[in-house]
Amino acid sequence: MKHDSVGAESGIVNPTFFQELSEEQSVPDVTPRGDALPQVTVSRPLYQQHQLNDAYQYQKPKRALQRELKTRMRKVDAKSCCSTVFPLITWLPEYSWGKDLVRDLISGCTVAVMHIPQGIGYALLANVPPIVGIYMAFFPVLVYFLFGTSRHNSMGTFAVVSIMVGKTVLAYTGTSEPGEPPRTALEVATAVCFVVGIMQLIMCVCRLGVISFLLSDTLVSGFTTGAAIHVVTSQIKDLLGLTLPSVGSMFEIVKTYIEIFKQIVDVNWAAIIISTITIVVLVFNNEILKPRVAKRSVIPIPIELIAVIAGTLLSRYLYLQDKYSIKTIGTIPTGLP
């Protein structure tokens, strides 16, 4: 058997690559004529995977699961484990109290001011009591402070999730099993959140977050646009002061606008005026007043909180619900649940 120089140097020799010619076989005498070049024929056998493994005597290495677990456990210490579960242990000792405390208090108050009207609005979208929206603006931030990896994020619910929960709440509120009391909106919303939390924990353990890389930019943009249309459609009836019947889940947006145009003559002009004034004030603040104030002060104008306080005072002392039939959210309890 012949061994080539490459195989000898590398230490890998294919036992069936080279074949010796038997004595009975003869090599044809090919004499180049003229400018013709000599021909070289290379013969390489085809391998299946098992044949290749047999040729090189390859065997799949056996994994010692117990040994691997011990090796990984030896690399884990209590400090790294605690810093992974509670990331604040890493950055809190290095926090500059004198330099960053005042700025963080200002930003925290700004976010809190934003969360109060947003929480009430999201609760109305989810068809649960308004105080639940304020709770959902407080507790997720507290939990993320303990277990989150970024100190610059403000976690909480958003409009699309609230609308999806609201559909389930409308579908199952008032229903019950035989011999049981009817389900309340808060019970249905709690059950939905619990099931979703379990699913998210399973996805976290299985490392299924990589699925998000399969979502294209076109899909995300379409979802964002569709969600915005749903949110605007759900608020038009309140802006016009209308009470719409349930339209179901199929072609909901189209049916909603059909019902709005059917009742367009019954709009509440007081609700339209208040909604228009509020929208104009918010747009004026965000587009004109806010950039000018930002050049002179680091504290922004809490226009959302001012709008909520002003609306509450006007509703209380002008009797908007009794005189003009404007819907109000009612009394909001104080304190933690």
VOGU-3710 file (C-alpha; in Angstrom, 3 decimals, decimal comma):
1> mkhdsvgaes> 0,000/0,000/0,000  1,249/3,448/-0,893  1,372/6,362/1,468  1,470/9,903/0,247  3,608/12,560/1,848  0,582/14,577/3,005  -1,001/11,617/4,693  2,270/10,633/6,322  2,854/14,056/7,747  -0,698/14,534/8,972
11> givnptffqe> -0,939/11,071/10,457  -4,168/10,292/8,623  -4,055/7,578/6,028  -7,049/6,394/4,091  -6,617/2,632/3,697  -8,757/2,487/0,547  -7,645/5,678/-1,161  -4,655/4,237/-2,996  -4,888/1,006/-4,833  -1,868/-0,859/-6,212
21> lseeqsvpdv> -1,974/-2,191/-9,668  -1,747/-5,921/-9,921  0,885/-7,540/-12,017  -1,687/-8,699/-14,538  -2,838/-5,135/-15,155  -0,856/-3,071/-17,541  -0,585/0,648/-17,799  -1,458/1,828/-21,274  1,326/3,557/-23,049  0,058/6,987/-23,784
31> tprgdalpqv> 2,550/9,053/-25,669  1,751/12,713/-26,022  1,609/13,811/-29,587  2,321/17,311/-30,609  1,095/19,864/-28,091  -1,279/17,454/-26,318  -0,817/17,371/-22,571  -0,745/14,133/-20,609  -3,993/13,209/-18,849  -4,144/12,534/-15,140
41> tvsrplyqqh> -7,009/10,443/-13,755  -7,841/10,700/-10,049  -10,119/8,050/-8,602  -11,736/8,738/-5,225  -14,202/6,342/-3,660  -17,603/7,513/-2,412  -18,295/7,098/1,278  -21,410/6,784/3,356  -21,196/8,134/6,869  -20,842/4,723/8,496
51> qlndayqyqk> -18,148/3,742/5,989  -16,202/6,904/6,752  -16,497/6,191/10,468  -15,232/2,632/9,953  -12,365/3,764/7,764  -11,043/6,201/10,344  -12,220/4,153/13,332  -14,316/7,021/14,625  -16,551/6,535/17,648  -18,896/9,067/19,132
61> pkralqrelk> -17,528/10,163/22,494  -19,612/9,254/25,493  -20,896/12,096/27,654  -20,503/11,760/31,360  -23,529/13,713/32,555  -22,609/13,467/36,201  -19,084/14,680/35,532  -20,322/17,631/33,467  -22,755/18,661/36,179  -20,029/18,536/38,794
71> trmrkvdaks> -17,717/20,614/36,611  -20,372/23,263/36,074  -21,345/23,329/39,719  -17,734/23,884/40,758  -17,587/27,005/38,576  -20,650/28,523/40,280  -20,137/30,384/43,515  -22,609/32,119/45,784  -21,554/35,621/44,748  -22,015/35,076/41,015
81> ccstvfplit> -25,312/33,287/41,600  -26,699/36,158/43,699  -25,472/38,778/41,226  -27,180/36,911/38,402  -30,516/36,666/40,203  -30,293/40,156/41,742  -28,307/42,390/39,342  -28,679/45,402/41,657  -26,006/43,837/43,863  -23,522/44,578/41,077
91> wlpeyswgkd> -24,356/48,211/40,294  -25,774/49,474/43,604  -22,399/49,588/45,463  -20,987/51,660/42,596  -23,925/54,073/42,533  -23,003/57,768/42,837  -25,492/59,073/45,395  -24,315/62,659/45,296  -24,246/62,934/41,504  -27,178/60,812/40,322
101> lvrdlisgct> -29,710/60,784/43,180  -31,383/64,110/42,351  -31,609/63,301/38,644  -33,024/59,864/39,340  -35,639/61,335/41,678  -36,718/63,772/38,974  -36,914/61,046/36,349  -38,740/58,736/38,760  -41,341/61,383/39,557  -41,777/62,052/35,831
111> vavmhipqgi> -42,368/58,378/35,100  -44,770/58,119/38,065  -46,760/61,083/36,763  -47,005/59,370/33,377  -48,058/56,052/34,885  -51,060/57,425/36,780  -53,182/58,470/33,753  -51,779/55,642/31,658  -52,653/53,079/34,317  -56,227/54,341/34,528
121> gyallanvpp> -56,552/54,303/30,732  -55,099/50,808/30,404  -57,451/49,541/33,104  -60,416/50,873/31,141  -59,120/49,122/28,012  -58,845/45,861/29,971  -62,378/46,290/31,404  -61,167/46,127/35,017  -61,481/48,709/37,834  -59,236/51,784/37,341
131> ivgiymaffp> -57,327/51,135/40,566  -56,030/47,884/39,030  -54,282/49,913/36,338  -52,503/51,977/38,992  -51,431/48,786/40,767  -50,072/47,457/37,464  -48,080/50,665/37,075  -46,437/50,165/40,479  -45,739/46,487/41,064  -44,004/45,584/37,738
141> vlvyflfgts> -41,514/48,420/38,256  -40,808/47,215/41,799  -40,263/43,618/40,668  -38,052/44,711/37,773  -35,989/46,822/40,174  -35,104/43,637/42,065  -34,666/41,189/39,179  -34,107/43,398/36,114  -30,820/43,906/34,320  -31,251/47,567/33,335
151> rhnsmgtfav> -31,645/50,497/35,695  -33,014/52,763/32,959  -36,207/50,873/32,057  -39,750/51,469/33,242  -41,608/48,200/32,880  -45,373/47,884/32,767  -48,362/47,047/30,648  -49,293/48,676/27,343  -52,367/49,217/25,207  -52,249/46,063/23,062
161> vsimvgktvl> -51,985/43,729/26,062  -54,790/45,623/27,804  -57,086/45,253/24,793  -56,337/41,519/24,504  -57,053/41,002/28,201  -60,198/43,107/27,882  -61,587/40,827/25,176  -61,136/37,795/27,412  -62,649/39,632/30,370  -65,754/40,536/28,354
171> aytgtsepge> -66,088/36,956/27,104  -65,923/35,241/30,517  -67,178/37,805/33,034  -70,510/36,720/34,484  -70,103/33,083/33,442  -69,746/30,312/35,999  -69,695/26,582/36,488  -72,751/24,847/37,961  -73,020/25,607/41,653  -70,394/28,394/41,612
181> pprtalevat> -70,863/32,175/41,774  -70,392/34,186/38,574  -66,853/35,173/37,705  -65,884/38,799/38,176  -63,767/40,842/35,779  -60,893/40,911/38,240  -60,934/37,126/38,642  -60,834/36,576/34,879  -57,988/39,068/34,419  -56,045/37,471/37,273
191> avcfvvgimq> -56,423/34,001/35,755  -55,252/35,251/32,354  -52,180/36,932/33,859  -51,321/33,821/35,875  -51,481/31,515/32,839  -49,438/33,934/30,724  -46,843/34,175/33,502  -46,490/30,384/33,626  -46,032/30,268/29,841  -43,382/32,981/29,977
201> limcvcrlgv> -41,483/31,113/32,696  -41,494/27,962/30,556  -40,243/29,950/27,562  -37,523/31,493/29,725  -36,332/28,099/30,975  -36,349/26,657/27,440  -34,517/29,729/26,043  -37,236/30,406/23,485  -36,491/34,099/23,302  -34,494/33,453/20,135
211> isfllsdtlv> -37,810/33,020/18,320  -38,073/36,806/18,247  -35,201/36,866/15,717  -37,520/35,164/13,237  -39,876/38,168/13,266  -39,089/40,391/10,312  -39,178/44,181/10,380  -42,201/44,135/8,084  -44,117/41,928/10,491  -43,249/44,109/13,491
221> sgfttgaaih> -44,199/47,300/11,623  -47,515/45,792/10,535  -48,274/44,646/14,058  -47,475/48,102/15,461  -49,697/49,832/12,897  -52,544/47,397/13,489  -52,266/47,851/17,254  -52,423/51,642/16,862  -55,592/51,331/14,769  -57,182/49,099/17,417
231> vvtsqikdll> -56,311/51,529/20,207  -57,661/54,566/18,343  -60,836/52,710/17,406  -61,455/51,653/20,994  -61,230/55,294/22,169  -63,408/56,995/19,543  -66,639/56,029/21,290  -65,434/57,659/24,511  -64,287/60,780/22,689  -67,744/61,129/21,157
241> gltlpsvgsm> -69,630/60,111/24,302  -71,322/57,098/22,694  -72,314/53,739/24,137  -71,835/50,989/21,566  -73,219/47,450/21,768  -70,976/44,414/21,655  -69,910/43,733/18,059  -68,096/40,418/18,570  -64,564/39,556/17,546  -64,950/38,997/13,793
251> feivktyiei> -64,424/42,197/11,757  -64,564/44,146/14,985  -63,064/47,378/13,628  -65,413/47,516/10,650  -68,479/46,787/12,789  -67,372/49,358/15,371  -67,213/52,132/12,794  -70,576/51,053/11,380  -72,130/51,408/14,841  -70,416/54,781/15,338
261> fkqivdvnwa> -71,868/56,163/12,098  -75,288/54,777/13,006  -75,242/56,725/16,293  -73,406/59,778/14,995  -76,476/61,965/15,556  -76,542/61,032/19,257  -73,054/62,245/20,128  -72,455/64,059/23,394  -71,226/67,537/22,482  -69,936/68,194/25,987
271> aiiistitiv> -67,689/65,106/25,713  -66,488/66,239/22,283  -65,590/69,711/23,574  -63,692/68,346/26,593  -61,862/65,780/24,435  -60,907/68,410/21,856  -59,592/70,844/24,469  -57,567/68,099/26,159  -56,027/66,900/22,884  -55,140/70,463/21,822
281> vlvfnneilk> -53,499/71,185/25,188  -51,458/67,969/25,079  -50,294/68,557/21,500  -49,413/72,198/22,257  -47,380/71,142/25,279  -45,490/68,347/23,505  -44,773/70,207/20,269  -44,225/73,813/21,374  -44,027/74,295/25,127  -42,026/71,230/26,121
291> prvakrsvip> -38,959/71,901/23,881  -38,710/75,474/25,188  -38,984/74,444/28,833  -36,354/71,731/28,347  -33,765/74,415/27,460  -34,228/76,184/30,812  -35,223/73,426/33,249  -34,496/69,742/33,642  -37,937/69,209/35,185  -40,584/68,722/32,479
301> ipieliavia> -44,140/69,983/32,767  -46,336/67,166/34,153  -49,086/67,926/31,660  -50,680/64,469/31,944  -51,061/64,797/35,707  -52,365/68,361/35,300  -54,956/67,102/32,816  -56,099/64,364/35,218  -56,344/66,769/38,172  -58,138/69,419/36,097
311> gtllsrylyl> -60,592/66,872/34,734  -61,282/65,541/38,219  -61,961/69,020/39,602  -64,202/69,983/36,679  -66,139/66,737/36,969  -66,558/67,211/40,705  -67,628/70,844/40,867  -69,416/71,240/37,524  -71,392/67,999/37,938  -70,512/66,794/34,448
321> qdkysiktig> -72,010/63,346/35,007  -75,376/64,625/36,255  -75,831/67,619/33,937  -74,115/66,504/30,735  -74,207/62,670/31,024  -70,430/62,343/30,796  -69,113/59,007/31,976  -66,705/59,062/34,906  -64,597/56,306/36,401  -66,103/56,847/39,848
331> tiptglp> -64,352/56,631/43,193  -60,826/55,220/43,221  -59,815/53,593/46,526  -56,611/54,682/48,225  -53,808/52,568/49,632  -52,350/49,246/48,561  -54,489/46,123/48,165
//
